[in-house]
């Protein structure tokens, strides 16, 4: 085993104790995994009590591996998978912290070239260990999913499949600049959280301070190679191992890019679109018996060679929140989609036919924080009450013709289902900064306009343009 680097914990020793592993597992802490540039990464290994070779599930992220057995509501970073469940079913679970995080050496720099190649090295190191039977899969939610895309695209020989949940493929459009607007609501908190995770438990020989992501993002407001090289969407075609993609509905950060990226994956694949979860998606991911049973079927098929029947089932399973039933499709996006146009009309109406006399509506940006927090002023358009059920699945888009008194503005669009008592239920949302209205026609599809965000062009005040 590679020598342990010296550490200088800045917290009392009692706070550094690892929690008790799940019943029926044995834990080996702080294994050192060497990667190609000579540094080592820290890992915790959870094995069945019985000696032997087992298939291995790898989880890889910057988040503290020591929190794995804490109650899941303690931290949203507990997203590496339900360790006790999979070990009990004959798997080894290994949780690795990426470079520059926790006890790992190196510098964290959000999927720079070194982090993108580490997955390959980790997988091939695992395959050579006496407790591994040579079959390795990957598991994890959010960042744990982003690392799967890059590891799979590198095509390590012993990776057999991946299983990701809530994992966008586009760091610019979904994580950092949504619609060309800096995603402060998420990033300002997450960067602080991630920085503290990287610092834990104190100085480590060979560990460097993490990148200043706030500064790096502020210096790069357009979608440059810096983002594209760190995102998965340009390399999805390189993934050859089977992919199980689990996408919670209505996700504010992951769903758009995950679903758009799914179509670009040419390997054997399955898509499960689960009910909305909001911020607490990791709780369902860790504790939901049915979801973990489905993931177990996936791993048993590809890592143990069991015929679980999963690959004979339809490719796509979607939870219908209107009927609370599961529905199945042969592909995604759904080929039998019936595209329907609705038009913004007079008197705040949303109609299937264009208005005979188009008229302009106007609004002014909020004058105060109180107005902003109350959601006003807005323009709202509604259909007549529906006389039969309507199912809305897959992508959708809005085209508006607008002018602003300023050289730039931001459009926030929300779609909601209005109950008979007037209560709105959010369904989808979109953001577009006016100065990023340019379209990339080649990859655009019905309901899926693609804005490159590579150049910011200020608008002419008063000029009507389409967005």
Secondary structure, 3 states (H helix, E strand, C coil): CCCCCCEEECCCHHHHCCCCCCCCEEEEEEEEEECCCCCEEEEEEEEECCCCCEEEEEEEECCCHHHCCCCHHHCCCCCCCCHHHHHHCCEEEEEEECCCCCCCCECCCCCCHHHHHHHHHHHHHHHCCCCEEEEEEEEEECHHHHHHHHHHHCCCCCEEEEEEECCCCCHHHHHHEECCEECHHHHHHHHHHHHHHHHCCEEECCECCCCCHHHHHHCCCCCCHHHHHHCCHHHHHHCCCEEEEEEECCCCCCHHHHHHHHCCCCCCEEEEEECCCHHHHHHHHHHCHHHHHHHHHHHHHHHHCCCCCHHHCCCEEEEECCCCEEEEECCCCCCCCCCCCCEEEHHHEEECCCCCCCCCCCCCCCCCHHHHHHCCCCCCCECCCCCCCCCCCCCCCCCCEECCCCCCCEEEEEEEEECCCCCEEEEEEEEEEHHHCCCCCCCCECCECCCCCCCCCCCCCCCCEEC
